[in-house]
Amino acid sequence: MEYNKREQAVLVLNDGTVFYGRSVGIRGTAYGEICFNTGMTGYQEVFTDPSYFGQIMLSTTAHIGNYGVNEEEVDSDGIKIAGLVCKNFSFYHSRPKSSSNLLEYFEKQNLIAISDVDTRALTAYIRDNGAMNAIISTDGTSVEDLKEKLETVPSMEGLELSSKVSTKEAYYFGNENATYKVSALDLGIKTNILRCLAERDCYVKVFPYNASFEDLMSFNPDGIFLSNGPGDPQALADLGIVGVVEQVLDSGKPVFGICLGHQLIGLSQGVHTYKMFSGHRGVNHPVMNLNSGKGEITSQNHGFAIIKEELDNHLTLELSHVHLNDGTVAGMKMKNKDVFSVQYHPESSPGPHDSRYLFDDFVANIQKYKRA
Ligand SMILES: NC(=O)CC[C@H](N)C(=O)O
């Protein structure tokens, strides 16, 4: 359909603020927490990242869709965001490696999306007013009805969402003749993490979020990986998963945690998480590695974080990486164990590869463990 013939669409924020645009997905309404991602490229990886489940994605980059869709550039089995808000949506794309255009992809995957929104104003508004729920509608529902619906949408704080995106059955990833074996707890794992492990000679068995410690050990792993994922980490911990994490840390095997996995390691050691005023989502977040003294530009996607002060003089944990924009906890390690975790995304899909060394460090810990 011609661009200027697309139906009018509307976005309503929790506080009643309204923005208008045009529908560039299917007809309907979608709701969730609205969050902005500042990455200029990598939209398909972002849309399929399970950590975004339940969130309406606001893309600050001015163009979405211009390089189409490539079936290989996914981080899970399909789109995970609840809806999309963007400025210019491209109905035409140009790229030899693309298999279709973004509109067809949205239609196939049932995504509700609106374009032609003043995304600069909207981003500034959310940045100044903090994380909030929103609803977008492309089917003509009145603003009054949308406001009413919005009142019933739960806050992200207190929401457990790993159960909605985790695998139902355990599965294997990589080459079964690889040198190392890793058990991964899937709390909403991004496929590129599995690729990064497989590339480093690891054969991975991926377990559902509610796997027991015994399940994870049944693979006789040389190391354990705790994944990223959506929702409030405390709500997931309350399901009892924090007890499994504690057993994993006590096992003496090397452990690596990313994002939600990192937050769970903290919760298992008695430190707390909090909901950030405005999360970190993009591909240019500066982080300092306190051990090497080097900076790294990282890919990030989180709305919760570890309370930094609680790491001061902590019995078992110490700070290893700091976010240079706001000083928040970007990474930590256990004092007497080969256990470390980061709040950001070293698999960087999308994003710069500065932090891929963390996968090498994990494998080095695995080698050390196997030698001992
Ligand atoms: N990428 C992630 O794992 C996100 C973790 C958690 N859901 C947060 O928003 O902080």
The ligand as an SDF file (V2000), in Angstrom:
LIG
                    3D

 10  9  0  0  0  0  0  0  0  0999 V2000
   18.7040   -8.1210   28.6540 N   0  0  0  0  0  0  0  0  0  0  0  0
   18.3220   -8.5710   29.8220 C   0  0  0  0  0  0  0  0  0  0  0  0
   18.6040   -9.7010   30.2100 O   0  0  0  0  0  0  0  0  0  0  0  0
   17.4220   -7.6820   30.6180 C   0  0  0  0  0  0  0  0  0  0  0  0
   17.3080   -8.0680   32.0750 C   0  0  0  0  0  0  0  0  0  0  0  0
   16.1070   -7.4540   32.7840 C   0  0  0  0  0  0  0  0  0  0  0  0
   14.8900   -7.9160   32.2010 N   0  0  0  0  0  0  0  0  0  0  0  0
   16.2020   -5.9330   32.7360 C   0  0  0  0  0  0  0  0  0  0  0  0
   15.4330   -5.3070   32.0730 O   0  0  0  0  0  0  0  0  0  0  0  0
   17.0520   -5.3500   33.3770 O   0  0  0  0  0  0  0  0  0  0  0  0
  1  2  1  0
  2  3  2  0
  2  4  1  0
  4  5  1  0
  5  6  1  0
  6  7  1  0
  6  8  1  0
  8  9  2  0
  8 10  1  0
M  END
$$$$
